[in-house]
Amino acid sequence: MIHCESSIERDYVRIADYDPNILEIIHQPLAIPYLYKHRKRDYYPDFKVLTKDGLVRIVEIKPTSKIKKPENEIKFLVGRLYCEKMGWNYCVVTDVQLRQGYLQRNLSLLRALADQHIPIQKLKYVLQMLRDSGDCTIEMLRENCNDLNSEEFYKAIYSLIYYKKVYVNLISDKLTDISIVSCGRTEEEYQWREYH
């Protein structure tokens, strides 16, 4: 569980949690001292993100409407300079960037269902049926998965999508029964585990 102080921060964490390259997200990881209008202040960036490839990124989340405020522009400069000195990356992410397309809506839906326990056999069954069917809509795949009831099927397909075993366009398209799903790997390439 990662603390969030706003819905924009929550949206960032939702996307970061879905990114397989991110190992850890730390909320307000440090205080960066700076001077502004003749007063000593501390800047607390929103997140520190550690990635599998060894990068460290300091991330500031801001509404687009507040990007140009002088007090924020100073914080962004302080953050960039601090990160340069540390050999880290610094970025500012806005609500407009985070809320493009359907990604937030789709990830919220997928996450709610993907966190439920699903037996591996059912996941493998849906994946095999998709391999046998080829690229198709979720509705067509559902019709082919006769051994599962609707609830089992949707939990399985959404879990497979969330954990990147099945592919679908989550950014441009609203996830529905007419979404096209595809599978491009063989079972041996997957490391199966129980999803909780």
C-alpha positions as CSV (number, residue, x, y, z in Angstrom):
1,M,0.0,0.0,0.0
2,I,1.5,3.3,-1.1
3,H,0.2,6.5,0.6
4,C,-1.3,9.1,-1.8
5,E,-2.4,12.6,-1.0
6,S,-4.6,13.2,-4.1
7,S,-6.4,11.4,-6.8
8,I,-3.7,12.4,-9.2
9,E,-1.1,10.7,-7.1
10,R,-3.4,7.6,-6.9
11,D,-3.6,7.6,-10.7
12,Y,0.2,7.7,-11.0
13,V,0.6,4.8,-8.5
14,R,-2.0,2.8,-10.4
15,I,0.0,3.1,-13.6
16,A,3.4,2.5,-11.8
17,D,2.0,-0.6,-10.1
18,Y,1.1,-2.0,-13.5
19,D,4.6,-1.3,-14.9
20,P,6.7,-4.5,-14.7
21,N,9.9,-2.5,-14.8
22,I,9.2,-0.7,-11.5
23,L,10.5,-2.5,-8.3
24,E,9.5,0.0,-5.6
25,I,7.7,3.3,-5.1
26,I,8.4,5.3,-2.0
27,H,6.1,8.2,-1.0
28,Q,7.8,11.5,-0.1
29,P,11.2,9.9,0.2
30,L,13.3,12.9,1.1
31,A,13.5,16.6,1.9
32,I,15.5,18.8,-0.4
33,P,16.5,22.1,1.3
34,Y,16.4,25.3,-0.7
35,L,16.1,29.0,-0.3
36,Y,13.0,30.9,-1.7
37,K,12.2,34.5,-1.0
38,H,14.9,34.7,1.6
39,R,13.5,31.8,3.6
40,K,14.9,28.3,4.1
41,R,12.4,25.7,2.9
42,D,12.2,22.0,2.3
43,Y,10.9,20.4,-0.9
44,Y,9.3,17.0,-0.5
45,P,9.0,15.3,-3.9
46,D,6.0,13.0,-4.2
47,F,7.7,9.7,-5.1
48,K,11.0,7.9,-5.5
49,V,10.8,5.1,-8.1
50,L,13.3,2.3,-8.3
51,T,13.4,0.3,-11.5
52,K,14.7,-3.1,-12.5
53,D,17.4,-1.6,-14.8
54,G,18.8,0.3,-11.8
55,L,17.5,3.7,-12.4
56,V,16.2,6.0,-9.7
57,R,13.6,8.5,-10.6
58,I,12.2,11.3,-8.4
59,V,8.6,12.1,-9.5
60,E,6.6,15.1,-8.8
61,I,2.8,14.9,-9.4
62,K,1.1,18.2,-10.2
63,P,-2.2,19.4,-11.7
64,T,-1.5,21.1,-15.1
65,S,-3.1,24.2,-13.7
66,K,-0.3,24.6,-11.1
67,I,2.7,23.8,-13.3
68,K,3.5,27.5,-14.0
69,K,3.3,28.8,-10.5
70,P,6.6,30.4,-9.5
71,E,6.8,28.4,-6.2
72,N,6.4,25.2,-8.1
73,E,8.9,26.2,-10.9
74,I,11.5,26.8,-8.1
75,K,10.8,23.3,-6.6
76,F,11.1,21.7,-10.1
77,L,14.5,23.4,-10.6
78,V,15.6,22.3,-7.1
79,G,14.5,18.8,-7.8
80,R,16.3,18.6,-11.2
81,L,19.5,20.0,-9.7
82,Y,19.4,17.6,-6.8
83,C,18.8,14.6,-9.0
84,E,21.6,15.6,-11.4
85,K,24.0,15.7,-8.5
86,M,22.8,12.2,-7.3
87,G,22.8,10.7,-10.8
88,W,19.0,10.2,-10.7
89,N,16.2,11.2,-13.1
90,Y,13.7,13.9,-12.2
91,C,10.3,14.3,-13.8
92,V,7.0,16.2,-13.3
93,V,3.9,14.3,-14.2
94,T,0.5,16.0,-14.7
95,D,-3.1,15.0,-14.5
96,V,-3.4,15.4,-18.3
97,Q,-0.6,12.9,-18.9
98,L,-2.1,10.4,-16.4
99,R,-5.6,10.6,-17.6
100,Q,-5.3,10.2,-21.3
101,G,-7.5,7.7,-23.0
102,Y,-9.0,4.8,-21.0
103,L,-6.0,3.5,-19.1
104,Q,-7.0,4.7,-15.7
105,R,-10.6,3.3,-16.1
106,N,-9.3,0.0,-17.5
107,L,-6.6,-0.5,-14.8
108,S,-9.1,0.2,-12.1
109,L,-11.5,-2.4,-13.5
110,L,-8.7,-5.0,-14.0
111,R,-7.1,-4.5,-10.6
112,A,-10.4,-5.0,-8.8
113,L,-10.9,-8.4,-10.4
114,A,-7.3,-9.5,-10.8
115,D,-6.6,-9.4,-7.1
116,Q,-9.0,-12.2,-6.4
117,H,-7.7,-15.8,-6.0
118,I,-8.0,-17.7,-9.3
119,P,-6.8,-21.3,-9.6
120,I,-3.9,-21.7,-12.1
121,Q,-5.8,-24.4,-14.0
122,K,-8.5,-21.9,-14.9
123,L,-5.9,-19.3,-16.0
124,K,-4.2,-21.9,-18.1
125,Y,-7.5,-23.0,-19.6
126,V,-8.5,-19.5,-20.7
127,L,-5.0,-18.9,-22.1
128,Q,-5.1,-22.2,-24.1
129,M,-8.5,-21.4,-25.5
130,L,-7.2,-18.0,-26.6
131,R,-4.2,-19.7,-28.3
132,D,-6.6,-22.1,-30.0
133,S,-8.9,-19.3,-31.1
134,G,-6.3,-16.8,-32.2
135,D,-6.9,-13.1,-31.7
136,C,-10.6,-12.5,-30.9
137,T,-13.0,-10.5,-28.9
138,I,-13.5,-11.2,-25.2
139,E,-17.1,-12.2,-26.0
140,M,-16.0,-14.7,-28.6
141,L,-13.4,-16.2,-26.2
142,R,-16.1,-16.4,-23.5
143,E,-18.2,-18.5,-25.8
144,N,-15.3,-20.9,-26.4
145,C,-14.6,-21.3,-22.7
146,N,-17.6,-23.6,-22.0
147,D,-16.0,-25.2,-18.9
148,L,-16.2,-21.9,-16.9
149,N,-19.1,-19.9,-15.7
150,S,-19.2,-16.2,-16.5
151,E,-17.7,-15.1,-13.2
152,E,-14.8,-17.5,-13.4
153,F,-14.1,-16.5,-17.0
154,Y,-14.1,-12.8,-16.4
155,K,-11.9,-13.1,-13.3
156,A,-9.5,-15.2,-15.3
157,I,-9.3,-13.1,-18.5
158,Y,-9.0,-9.8,-16.5
159,S,-6.3,-11.3,-14.4
160,L,-4.4,-12.6,-17.4
161,I,-4.7,-9.1,-19.0
162,Y,-3.6,-7.4,-15.8
163,Y,-0.5,-9.6,-15.4
164,K,0.4,-9.2,-19.1
165,K,-0.3,-12.8,-20.1
166,V,-2.9,-11.6,-22.6
167,Y,-2.7,-8.4,-24.5
168,V,-5.3,-5.8,-25.2
169,N,-5.2,-2.0,-26.0
170,L,-5.8,-0.5,-22.6
171,I,-5.0,3.1,-23.5
172,S,-7.1,3.8,-26.6
173,D,-10.0,1.5,-26.0
174,K,-12.5,1.0,-23.2
175,L,-12.3,-2.6,-22.0
176,T,-15.5,-4.3,-23.0
177,D,-16.7,-7.6,-24.4
178,I,-15.8,-6.4,-27.9
179,S,-12.2,-5.7,-27.0
180,I,-9.7,-7.7,-29.1
181,V,-7.4,-9.9,-27.0
182,S,-4.3,-11.7,-28.2
183,C,-1.6,-14.0,-26.9
184,G,1.8,-14.1,-28.3
185,R,3.8,-16.5,-26.1
186,T,3.9,-20.1,-25.3
187,E,3.1,-21.6,-21.9
188,E,6.7,-22.4,-21.3
189,E,7.6,-18.7,-21.3
190,Y,5.3,-18.0,-18.4
191,Q,6.1,-18.4,-14.8
192,W,2.8,-19.3,-13.3
193,R,1.8,-18.4,-9.8
194,E,-1.4,-18.1,-7.8
195,Y,-2.8,-14.6,-7.9
196,H,-4.2,-13.2,-4.7
